[in-house]
């Protein structure tokens, strides 16, 4: 339980850093890239918290972001729309290693605010489930 509490706290802190920059249209390229990094580590923290919660509470062992998203949808922590959006976040996260291609950074940055909303809903569902027992 302590490990789950720690994971959820890390995810909450990560999301707070993303919220600082998501939705701002006046970011320099360096700030934009920093905001994208915040998306990457926020997504990482949330899917890993989901994986741990799925294992501890639902007895579902998963090992990838996609599996965490699909299983979260199965147990009702994500709606169909949010699961689809979370899969898009995972795809964009994978693209960030190619940020040297100018268009990728711009495309990912244009979705930051929407991604933050989906990640917040997912995290809130995890927190509700964790508090339920």
Contact map, one row per residue, 1 for C-alpha under 8 A:
1111100000000000000000000000000000000000000000000000000000000000000000000000000000000000000000000000000000000000000000000000000000000
1111110000000000000000000000000000000000000000000000000000000000000000000000000000000000000000000000000000000000000000000000000000000
1111111000000000000000000000000000000000000000000000000000000000000000000000000000000000000000000000000000000000000000000000000000000
1111111100000000000000000000000000000000000000001001100000000000000000000000000000000000000000000000000000000000000000000000000000000
1111111110000000000000000000000000000000000000000000000000000000000000000000000000000000000000000000000000000000000000000000000000000
0111111111000000000000000000000000000000000000000000000000000000000000000000000000000000000000000000000000000000000000000000000000000
0011111111100000000000000000000000000000000010011000000000000000000000000000000000000000000000000000000000000000000000000000000000000
0001111111110000000000000000000000000000000011001000000000000000000000000000000000000000000000000000000000000000000000000010011000000
0000111111111000000000000000000000000000000000000000000000000000000000000000000000000000000000000000000000000000000000000000000000000
0000011111111100000000000000000000000000000010000000000000000000000000000000000000000000000000000000000000000000000000000000000000000
0000001111111110000000000000000000000000010011001000000000000000000000000000000000000000000000000000000000000000000000000010000000000
0000000111111111000000000000000000000000000000000000000000000000000000000000000000000000000000000000000000000000000000000010000000000
0000000011111111100000000000000000000000000000000000000000000000000000000000000000000000000000000000000000000000000000000000000000000
0000000001111111110000000000000000000100110010000000000000000000000000000000000000000000000000000000000000000000000000000000000000000
0000000000111111111000000000000000000110010000000000000000000000000000000000000000000000000000000000000000000000000100110000000000000
0000000000011111111100000000000000000000000000000000000000000000000000000000000000000000000000000000000000000000000000000000000000000
0000000000001111111110000000000000000100000000000000000000000000000000000000000000000000000000000000000000000000000000000000000000000
0000000000000111111111000000000000100110010000000000000000000000000000000000000000000000000000000000000000000000000100000000000000000
0000000000000011111111100000000000000000000000000000000000000000000000000000000000000000000000000000000000000000100100000000000000000
0000000000000001111111000000000000000000000000000000000000000000000000000000000000000000000000000000000000000000000000000000000000000
0000000000000000111111110000000000100000000000000000000000000000000000000000000000000000000000000000000000000000000000000000000000000
0000000000000000011111110000000000100000000000000000000000000000000000000000000000000000000000000000000000000001100100000000000000000
0000000000000000001011111000000000000000000000000000000000000000000000000000000000000000000000000000000000000001100000000000000000000
0000000000000000000011111110000000000000000000000000000000000000000000000000000000000000000000000000000000000000000000000000000000000
0000000000000000000000111110000000000000000000000000000000000000000000000000000000000000000000000000000000000000000000000000000000000
0000000000000000000000011111000000000000000000000000000000000000000000000000000000000000000000000000000000000000000000000000000000000
0000000000000000000000011111111100000000000000000000000000000000000000000000000000000000000000000000000000000000000000000000000000000
0000000000000000000000000111111100000000000000000000000000000000000000000000000000000000000000000000000000000000000000000000000000000
0000000000000000000000000011111110000000000000000000000000000000000000000000000000000000000000000000000000000000000000000000000000000
0000000000000000000000000011111111000000000000000000000000000000000000000000000000000000000000000000000000000000000000000000000000000
0000000000000000000000000011111111100000000000000000000000000000000000000000000000000000000000000000000000000000000000000000000000000
0000000000000000000000000011111111110000000000000000000000000000000000000000000000000000000000000000000010001000000000000000000000000
0000000000000000000000000000111111111000000000000000000000000000000000000000000000000000000000000000000010000000000000000000000000000
0000000000000000000000000000011111111100000000000000000000000000000000000000000000000000000000000000000000000000000000000000000000000
0000000000000000010011000000001111111110000000000000000000000000000000000000000000000000000000000000000000001001000000000000000000000
0000000000000000000000000000000111111111000000000000000000000000000000000000000000000000000000010000000010011001000000000000000000000
0000000000000000000000000000000011111111100000000000000000000000000000000000000000000000000000000000000000000000000000000000000000000
0000000000000110110000000000000001111111110000000000000000000000000000000000000000000000000000000000000000000000000000000000000000000
0000000000000010010000000000000000111111111000000000000000000000000000000000000000000000000010000000000000000001001100000000000000000
0000000000000000000000000000000000011111111100000000000000000000000000000000000000000000000010000000000000000000000000000000000000000
0000000000000100000000000000000000001111111110000000000000000000000000000000000000000000000000000000000000000000000000000000000000000
0000000000100110010000000000000000000111111111000000000000000000000000000000000000000000000000000000000000000000000000000000000000000
0000000000000000000000000000000000000011111111100000000000000000000000000000000000000000110000000000000000000000000000100000000000000
0000000000000000000000000000000000000001111111110000000000000000100000000000000000000000000000000000000000000000000000000000000000000
0000001101100100000000000000000000000000111111111000000000000000000000000000000000000000000000000000000000000000000000000000000000000
0000000100100000000000000000000000000000011111111100000000000000000000000000000000000000000000000000000000000000000000100110000000000
0000000000000000000000000000000000000000001111111110000000000000100110000000000000000000000000000000000000000000000000000000000000000
0000001000000000000000000000000000000000000111111111000000000000100100000000000000000000000000000000000000000000000000000000000000000
0001001100100000000000000000000000000000000011111111100000000000000000000000000000000000000000000000000000000000000000000000010000000
0000000000000000000000000000000000000000000001111111110000000000000100010000000000000000000000000000000000000000000000000000010000000
0000000000000000000000000000000000000000000000111111111000001110000100000000000000000000000000000000000000000000000000000000000000000
0001000000000000000000000000000000000000000000011111111100000000000000000000000000000000000000000000000000000000000000000000000000000
0001000000000000000000000000000000000000000000001111111111000000000000000000000000000000000000000000000000000000000000000000010001000
0000000000000000000000000000000000000000000000000111111111111100000100110000000000000000000000000000000000000000000000000000000000000
0000000000000000000000000000000000000000000000000011111111111100000000000000000000000000000000000000000000000000000000000000000000000
0000000000000000000000000000000000000000000000000001111111110000000000000000000000000000000000000000000000000000000000000000000000000
0000000000000000000000000000000000000000000000000000111111100000000000000000000000000000000000000000000000000000000000000000000000000
0000000000000000000000000000000000000000000000000000111111110000000000000000000000000000000000000000000000000000000000000000000000000
0000000000000000000000000000000000000000000000000000011111111000000000000000000000000000000000000000000000000000000000000000000000000
0000000000000000000000000000000000000000000000000000011101111100000000100000000000000000000000000000000000000000000000000000000000000
0000000000000000000000000000000000000000000000000010011000111110000000000000000000000000000000000000000000000000000000000000000000000
0000000000000000000000000000000000000000000000000010011000011111001100000000000000000000000000000000000000000000000000000000000000000
0000000000000000000000000000000000000000000000000010000000001111101100000000000000000000000000000000000000000000000000000000000000000
0000000000000000000000000000000000000000000000000000000000000111111100000000000000000000000000000000000000000000000000000000000000000
0000000000000000000000000000000000000000000100110000000000000011111110000000000000000000010000000000000000000000000000000000000000000
0000000000000000000000000000000000000000000000000000000000000001111111000000000000000010010000000000000000000000000000000000000000000
0000000000000000000000000000000000000000000000000000000000000111111111100000000000000000000000000000000000000000000000000000000000000
0000000000000000000000000000000000000000000000110110010000000111111111110000000000000000000000000000000000000000000000000000000000000
0000000000000000000000000000000000000000000000100000000000000000111111111000010000100110000000000000000000000000000000000000000000000
0000000000000000000000000000000000000000000000000000000000000000011111111100000000100000000000000000000000000000000000000000000000000
0000000000000000000000000000000000000000000000000000010000010000001111111110000000000000000000000000000000000000000000000000000000000
0000000000000000000000000000000000000000000000000100010000000000000111111111110000100000000000000000000000000000000000000000000000000
0000000000000000000000000000000000000000000000000000000000000000000011111111111100100000000000000000000000000000000000000000000000000
0000000000000000000000000000000000000000000000000000000000000000000001111111110000000000000000000000000000000000000000000000000000000
0000000000000000000000000000000000000000000000000000000000000000000000111111110000000000000000000000000000000000000000000000000000000
0000000000000000000000000000000000000000000000000000000000000000000000011111111000000000000000000000000000000000000000000000000000000
0000000000000000000000000000000000000000000000000000000000000000000000011111111000000000000000000000000000000000000000000100110000000
0000000000000000000000000000000000000000000000000000000000000000000010011111111111100000000000000000000000000000000000001100100000000
0000000000000000000000000000000000000000000000000000000000000000000000001001111111100000000000000000000000000000000000000000000000000
0000000000000000000000000000000000000000000000000000000000000000000000001000011111110000000000000000000000000000000000000000000000000
0000000000000000000000000000000000000000000000000000000000000000000000000000011111111000000000000000000000000000000000000000000000000
0000000000000000000000000000000000000000000000000000000000000000000000000000011111111100000000000000000000000000000001000100000000000
0000000000000000000000000000000000000000000000000000000000000000000011011000011111111110000000000000000000000000000000000000000000000
0000000000000000000000000000000000000000000000000000000000000000000000000000000111111111000000000000000000000000000000000000000000000
0000000000000000000000000000000000000000000000000000000000000000000000000000000011111111100000000000000000000000001001000000000000000
0000000000000000000000000000000000000000000000000000000000000000000010000000000001111111110000000000000000000000001001100000000000000
0000000000000000000000000000000000000000000000000000000000000000010010000000000000111111111000000000000000000000000000000000000000000
0000000000000000000000000000000000000000000000000000000000000000000000000000000000011111111100000000000000000000000000000000000000000
0000000000000000000000000000000000000000001000000000000000000000000000000000000000001111111110000000000000000000001000000000000000000
0000000000000000000000000000000000000000001000000000000000000000110000000000000000000111111111000000000000000000000000000000000000000
0000000000000000000000000000000000000000000000000000000000000000000000000000000000000011111111100000000000000000000000000000000000000
0000000000000000000000000000000000000000000000000000000000000000000000000000000000000001111111110000000000010000000000000000000000000
0000000000000000000000000000000000000011000000000000000000000000000000000000000000000000111111110000000000000000000000000000000000000
0000000000000000000000000000000000000000000000000000000000000000000000000000000000000000011111111000000000000000000000000000000000000
0000000000000000000000000000000000000000000000000000000000000000000000000000000000000000001111111110000100000000000000000000000000000
0000000000000000000000000000000000010000000000000000000000000000000000000000000000000000000111111110000110000000000000000000000000000
0000000000000000000000000000000000000000000000000000000000000000000000000000000000000000000001111111000000000000000000000000000000000
0000000000000000000000000000000000000000000000000000000000000000000000000000000000000000000000111111100100000000000000000000000000000
0000000000000000000000000000000000000000000000000000000000000000000000000000000000000000000000111111111110000000000000000000000000000
0000000000000000000000000000000000000000000000000000000000000000000000000000000000000000000000001111110100000000000000000000000000000
0000000000000000000000000000000000000000000000000000000000000000000000000000000000000000000000000111111110000000000000000000000000000
0000000000000000000000000000000000000000000000000000000000000000000000000000000000000000000000000011111111000000000000000000000000000
0000000000000000000000000000000000000000000000000000000000000000000000000000000000000000000000000010111111100000000000000000000000000
0000000000000000000000000000000000000000000000000000000000000000000000000000000000000000000000110111111111110000000000000000000000000
0000000000000000000000000000000110010000000000000000000000000000000000000000000000000000000000010010111111111000000000000000000000000
0000000000000000000000000000000000000000000000000000000000000000000000000000000000000000000000000000011111111100000000000000000000000
0000000000000000000000000000000000000000000000000000000000000000000000000000000000000000000000000000001111111110000000000000000000000
0000000000000000000000000000000000010000000000000000000000000000000000000000000000000000000100000000000111111111000000000000000000000
0000000000000000000000000000000100110000000000000000000000000000000000000000000000000000000000000000000011111111000000000000000000000
0000000000000000000000000000000000000000000000000000000000000000000000000000000000000000000000000000000001111111100000000000000000000
0000000000000000000000000000000000000000000000000000000000000000000000000000000000000000000000000000000000111111111000000000000000000
0000000000000000000001100000000000110010000000000000000000000000000000000000000000000000000000000000000000011111111100000000000000000
0000000000000000001001100000000000000000000000000000000000000000000000000000000000000000000000000000000000000111111110000000000000000
0000000000000000000000000000000000000000000000000000000000000000000000000000000000000000000000000000000000000011111111000000000000000
0000000000000000000000000000000000000010000000000000000000000000000000000000000000001100100000000000000000000011111111100000000000000
0000000000000010011001000000000000000010000000000000000000000000000000000000000000000000000000000000000000000001111111110000000000000
0000000000000000000000000000000000000000000000000000000000000000000000000000000000000000000000000000000000000000111111111000000000000
0000000000000000000000000000000000000000000000000000000000000000000000000000000001001100000000000000000000000000011111111100000000000
0000000000000010000000000000000000000000001001000000000000000000000000000000000000000100000000000000000000000000001111111110000000000
0000000000000010000000000000000000000000000000000000000000000000000000000000000000000000000000000000000000000000000111111111000000000
0000000000000000000000000000000000000000000000000000000000000000000000000000010000000000000000000000000000000000000011111111100000000
0000000000000000000000000000000000000000000001000000000000000000000000000000110001000000000000000000000000000000000001111111110000000
0000000100110000000000000000000000000000000001000000000000000000000000000000000000000000000000000000000000000000000000111111111000000
0000000000000000000000000000000000000000000000000000000000000000000000000000000000000000000000000000000000000000000000011111111100000
0000000000000000000000000000000000000000000000000000000000000000000000000000110000000000000000000000000000000000000000001111111110000
0000000100000000000000000000000000000000000000001100100000000000000000000000100000000000000000000000000000000000000000000111111111000
0000000100000000000000000000000000000000000000000000000000000000000000000000000000000000000000000000000000000000000000000011111111100
0000000000000000000000000000000000000000000000000000000000000000000000000000000000000000000000000000000000000000000000000001111111110
0000000000000000000000000000000000000000000000000000000000000000000000000000000000000000000000000000000000000000000000000000111111111
0000000000000000000000000000000000000000000000000000100000000000000000000000000000000000000000000000000000000000000000000000011111111
0000000000000000000000000000000000000000000000000000000000000000000000000000000000000000000000000000000000000000000000000000001111111
0000000000000000000000000000000000000000000000000000000000000000000000000000000000000000000000000000000000000000000000000000000111111
0000000000000000000000000000000000000000000000000000000000000000000000000000000000000000000000000000000000000000000000000000000011111
